[in-house]
Amino acid sequence: MLSQVLRSSTSASRRSGFVRRFTKVSALSCLCLLGGAGLAQAATMAAGSLFGSPSQTVAVCYLFNSGETPVTISRFRITTRADFAPALTVNECGNFPATLAGGKSCGIAIAANNQAFNCAAEVGPGKADMRGSFEMRNGSGLVLQNTPMR
């Protein structure tokens, strides 16, 4: 009789341990799937390095949402090749994260000195309907160089 009680309590203990482990594994799996889904949907659009000429004074980056659904811009910046982000002189997008409605565009600009610059944006839930352009201009506003963001 005592051996039956010991066997049943050992069996119950094994079952409860299994249930606890199964529950932990299931919870971790759900968290990984949910967390990964948000990350997998963000996309990077970028262009650079772009140099117009020694007479360049402004670097301008534009984004256009050609779709019907709003897109979130979580990060949008112009940087030097050393990854330094000068202060924006123009920001038509608002504070980041910003929402860009379907059919709308926005842009950012910096004062550009005699060096190459890059432009990058993190957008989501994806970039299929997004278009972008990066330009270097002189003091008269003449575009010296431009390239699409991909």
Secondary structure as GFF3:
##gff-version 3
##sequence-region A 1 150
A	DSSP	alpha_helix	2	41	.	.	.	ID=ss1
A	DSSP	beta_strand	43	50	.	.	.	ID=ss2
A	DSSP	beta_strand	56	65	.	.	.	ID=ss3
A	DSSP	beta_strand	71	80	.	.	.	ID=ss4
A	DSSP	beta_strand	90	91	.	.	.	ID=ss5
A	DSSP	beta_strand	98	100	.	.	.	ID=ss6
A	DSSP	beta_strand	105	111	.	.	.	ID=ss7
A	DSSP	beta_strand	117	124	.	.	.	ID=ss8
A	DSSP	beta_strand	130	138	.	.	.	ID=ss9
A	DSSP	beta_strand	143	148	.	.	.	ID=ss10
###
